[in-house]
Amino acid sequence: MARRESAGGQVAMVEVTLYTTRYCPFCVRAKMLLEAKQVPFTEVAVDHDPAARQVMMQRSGRHTVPQIWIGDEHIGGCDELFALEQMGQLNQKLGADNE
C-alpha cells in the first residue's frame, strides 16, 4: 500500500493490487517499477488459479496480465502504468506527492 496524507495530516493507505502470471515480462516490468519506487503491493498470481483469473476478468473486463489497481481505480496493464509514470501522474495516484 502507498501512503497518502489527508488534509488533516492523517495517513491513509492506498492499496496497490496486481494480477500477474509467473513468466509474464510485462508483469515483471510493472513489479520492478513499483519496487523501484518502494511501493508495496499485493500480487495475485493467476497462473494456476482459475478462480482468481475469473475475479480479475470480472473486475477488469480484460483477460491479459498484468491488471493493476491503485485503490479502487483500475489502471490497466503495464503500458498504462508506465504511461502514468512518464506523464508524472503515478506519484500523485500513489499519494507520494505528500510524503
PyMOL commands that set and color helices and strands:
alter all, ss='L'
color gray80, all
select helices_A, chain A and resi 25-36+50-60+78-86+90-94+96-98
alter helices_A, ss='H'
color red, helices_A
select strands_A, chain A and resi 2-5+11-14+16-20+42-45+67-70+73-76
alter strands_A, ss='S'
color yellow, strands_A
deselect
rebuild
show_as cartoon
